[in-house]
Amino acid sequence: MLGTVKSITIPAQRLPHAVRSGEWFDGSSVEGFARIFESDMFLRPDLNTLTIGEADGVKSAQVICDLLTPDGERFAGDPRGVLAHALADAAALGFDYAVATELEFFLLNADPAGGAVRPGHDRASYFDHPVDTGSEVRQEIVDALDRLGITIDASHHEVAAGQYELDLALSNALKSADQLVTLKHAVKAVAQHRGLLATFMPKPIFGAAGSGMHTHQVLTELGKDANAFYDRADQYHLSPVAKHFIAGQLAHARALCALVAPLVNSYKRFVPGFEAPVAISWAQMNRSALIRVPRAGSGDRAAIRIEFRAPDPSCNPYLAFAAMLHAGLSGIRQRLTLPPPVEENLYAFDPERLARHQLGQLPSSLADALRDLRQDEVLRDALGVHLLERFIEAKEMEWQNYEKQVSVWELDAYLETY
């Protein structure tokens, strides 16, 4: 539920049995799964996700599984099942949902005493091409992902020292989510092998840019392979479907944040000056907007995409994509009106100016986002009551634990003065 990888290992000769009958496990021990008296469930391998690799001369394979109850029904707390259900809803309206992600992360020097320190191996900045350990590790990561069947369209150094970006190719949202959970595990493994710590924490370093997971979205018409977002006659080349979709995501933006930016630390990223969104708006050129419609070549209908800039790489991609899709589809069903774009620098807007433009603000904390999620009926239906209640319960506990902490900043500011 919280987006971390859980696994069991079986010998290769047992795989046929696992495919036929599944592998039983105790769901009561996994966060967000079942209660003690309904704990038995089993894993059903999805052979479409099977990848074979080799490490230190030993061959191994991995396969992602669906979670089923003893009677063979899909378990309501399975995040992968939630996304599959959302894609089925889109298909019922005649659409397929595909995404491409820009995944940012840090490579930090590992501290032998535990934790991590600043990236002393790296002094580079945006799009630089340094010859250093970080660049070597980035290339090793890309090569490792290629062996796992994960296509990286591009990779580069990001703004902050030690920060990098991997751009995943556009594909069906379920395949993309599968690739993201595999990718994050692989990135950490390669970095650890080289004595570095890879982190997808949204804001690990004060004063430096945070790590986002900008997500480009496309709806295609089933059976036609046509971009449902494209309209050549429109100023922005946006079809009515695209405008309703954007309006739906804007309408549910605050609640969406709890799922696409799910950590206490996520909200340290939503601050002016670092190309992260702060207000609920859309634009074409404006990188301070929540949603962008990047320019495409004249008549290039395939290139029209809607970029949602709130997600960060700590999110559970299955839940994030499902919630984003349901929010957009609600806009299509309700034929919501898209407000005018705002191309001005939103970081310079004070609350009064935001009000004049009728722009809402993103939540300032995880607690604020959870309050909006609890009240959002569309996203409640998207996740289902079982998973939503357990997600909110876990995240509220996370917030309460954070509020009780005494930070280094508080000690530095108050300990001797008072």
C-alpha positions, -999 to 999 in steps of 0.1 A, spaced: 0 0 0 28 24 8 47 17 -24 76 -5 -11 84 -38 -27 75 -70 -9 86 -104 -21 91 -141 -16 117 -163 -32 109 -198 -46 131 -223 -65 128 -223 -103 113 -257 -104 83 -245 -83 73 -218 -108 49 -240 -128 30 -247 -95 29 -210 -87 15 -202 -121 -12 -229 -118 -21 -225 -82 -5 -194 -68 16 -190 -37 -1 -186 -3 10 -160 22 -1 -143 54 -16 -110 45 -21 -99 81 16 -91 84 17 -66 55 7 -30 60 -27 -22 45 -36 -58 37 -59 -80 57 -70 -83 93 -59 -113 114 -92 -132 108 -91 -128 70 -53 -131 65 -50 -160 41 -45 -149 5 -24 -159 -24 -1 -145 -51 -9 -150 -88 21 -144 -110 15 -122 -141 38 -137 -166 37 -106 -187 60 -91 -161 85 -120 -161 121 -109 -164 153 -130 -163 186 -117 -151 220 -127 -138 240 -114 -108 275 -126 -98 270 -155 -122 237 -167 -107 206 -166 -129 174 -155 -113 140 -142 -124 113 -119 -110 76 -117 -117 51 -93 -103 20 -108 -88 -17 -100 -83 -32 -106 -49 -62 -129 -46 -85 -139 -17 -90 -177 -10 -121 -177 -32 -101 -164 -61 -114 -129 -61 -91 -99 -65 -82 -85 -31 -96 -50 -24 -64 -39 -8 -42 -48 -39 -29 -15 -54 -22 -32 -87 -58 -43 -88 -70 -7 -81 -51 5 -112 -64 -24 -133 -100 -14 -122 -93 22 -132 -81 12 -166 -112 -9 -171 -133 21 -163 -114 41 -190 -119 13 -215 -156 14 -208 -155 50 -220 -135 40 -251 -100 50 -239 -67 35 -230 -45 55 -205 -7 57 -211 19 76 -191 56 85 -194 75 96 -163 105 118 -156 119 102 -124 144 122 -103 165 108 -75 198 115 -56 229 95 -54 246 102 -20 277 91 -3 269 63 21 278 70 57 294 39 74 277 49 106 243 48 89 223 73 69 238 93 41 258 125 35 259 151 8 271 140 -27 308 148 -23 314 128 -56 295 154 -76 297 192 -82 277 192 -115 244 209 -123 216 207 -149 225 189 -181 262 189 -173 283 160 -186 309 154 -158 333 125 -158 328 113 -123 315 84 -102 279 96 -104 278 96 -142 294 62 -143 267 48 -119 239 65 -139 251 47 -170 253 14 -151 217 19 -140 205 25 -175 223 -6 -187 209 -27 -159 174 -15 -166 178 -23 -203 186 -59 -194 154 -59 -174 134 -48 -204 128 -13 -192 134 14 -219 149 47 -208 143 73 -234 169 96 -219 189 103 -187 207 133 -175 221 152 -145 196 174 -127 198 208 -110 212 197 -76 245 181 -69 241 144 -69 207 146 -86 198 126 -117 167 120 -140 156 89 -158 129 94 -185 107 63 -191 91 57 -224 53 61 -229 34 29 -222 2 16 -207 -2 28 -171 -1 -7 -156 31 -16 -174 46 18 -164 37 12 -128 53 -23 -129 84 -8 -144 87 19 -118 86 -4 -88 112 -26 -105 133 4 -115 135 19 -80 146 -14 -66 172 -18 -93 186 18 -89 191 12 -52 209 -21 -58 233 -7 -84 241 23 -63 247 1 -32 271 -21 -52 291 11 -60 291 23 -23 265 50 -29 230 54 -15 202 61 -40 172 79 -25 138 87 -40 130 109 -10 114 141 -24 134 167 -5 166 152 11 187 184 11 177 218 25 181 246 -1 185 222 -30 159 212 -57 136 184 -47 130 152 -67 97 150 -87 81 125 -109 65 146 -136 40 124 -154 30 128 -190 -5 114 -198 -22 104 -230 -57 90 -236 -59 70 -269 -91 59 -285 -95 21 -282 -93 3 -316 -81 35 -334 -47 42 -319 -57 79 -321 -47 105 -295 -80 116 -278 -63 147 -265 -55 162 -300 -75 188 -318 -57 206 -347 -81 235 -347 -76 244 -310 -51 271 -300 -33 246 -277 -42 216 -299 -64 203 -271 -96 184 -278 -127 188 -256 -118 155 -240 -84 168 -230 -99 200 -216 -124 181 -195 -96 157 -184 -74 186 -172 -104 203 -155 -111 171 -136 -75 168 -123 -76 205 -113 -109 199 -94 -94 170 -74 -58 184 -71 -57 188 -34 -70 153 -26 -47 139 -53 -17 152 -35 -22 128 -7 -16 99 -31 10 114 -55 30 132 -28 24 109 1 52 117 26 56 144 53 87 154 34 68 157 1 55 191 11 90 205 16 92 203 -22 61 224 -29 79 257 -23 86 286 -47 117 288 -67 125 251 -76 101 245 -105 77 226 -83 40 235 -84 24 257 -57 -10 267 -71 -38 248 -89 -34 260 -124 -25 249 -159 -3 264 -187 19 256 -216 52 273 -209 49 280 -172 69 254 -151 54 267 -119 20 254 -130 5 222 -117 -4 209 -152 15 217 -184 6 210 -220 41 209 -236 44 223 -271 43 199 -299 53 202 -336 27 215 -360 2 187 -367 20 162 -345 -11 147 -329 9 118 -312 30 143 -292 1 161 -274 4 151 -237 -8 164 -204 20 167 -178 10 165 -142 38 179 -121 27 172 -85 38 135 -82 71 127 -65 90 94 -67 80 82 -32 45 76 -44 29 42 -50 26 44 -88 -4 21 -89 -24 43 -66 -11 75 -81 -20 66 -117 -53 52 -107 -63 83 -88 -50 106 -116 -70 87 -142 -102 87 -121 -99 124 -115 -95 130 -153 -123 107 -162 -146 125 -137 -140 157 -156 -149 140 -189 -181 125 -175 -192 158 -159 -180 178 -189 -161 202 -165 -151 236 -179 -114 243 -182 -104 277 -167 -80 300 -186 -43 291 -185 -19 312 -164 15 318 -180 27 342 -154 53 333 -127 30 319 -99 59 321 -74 54 359 -74 17 357 -66 6 367 -31 -27 352 -17 -47 382 -29 -34 378 -65 -41 341 -64 -77 349 -53 -81 374 -82 -72 347 -106 -95 323 -88 -65 299 -82 -65 275 -53 -33 265 -36 -18 230 -31 -19 216 4 9 229 26 12 197 45 4 160 44 -23 166 71 -41 191 48 -39 167 18 -54 139 39 -83 160 50 -91 167 13 -87 130 4 -111 119 31 -138 142 17 -133 134 -20 -160 110 -32 -144 104 -66 -111 92 -52 -129 72 -25 -146 53 -53 -113 50 -72 -94 34 -43 -123 16 -26 -132 20 10 -109 -8 23 -77 6 8 -86 43 14 -93 39 51 -61 20 57 -41 44 36 -54 74 55 -50 57 89 -13 49 81 -6 84 68 -23 101 98 -1 81 121 29 92 101 19 128 105 12 125 142 47 109 147 63 138 128 45 164 148 58 150 181 95 151 169 119 178 181 139 188 150 175 200 148 162 234 136 142 238 168 172 230 190 194 254 170 168 282 172 155 278 207 177 257 230 202 284 241 180 315 234 152 304 258 
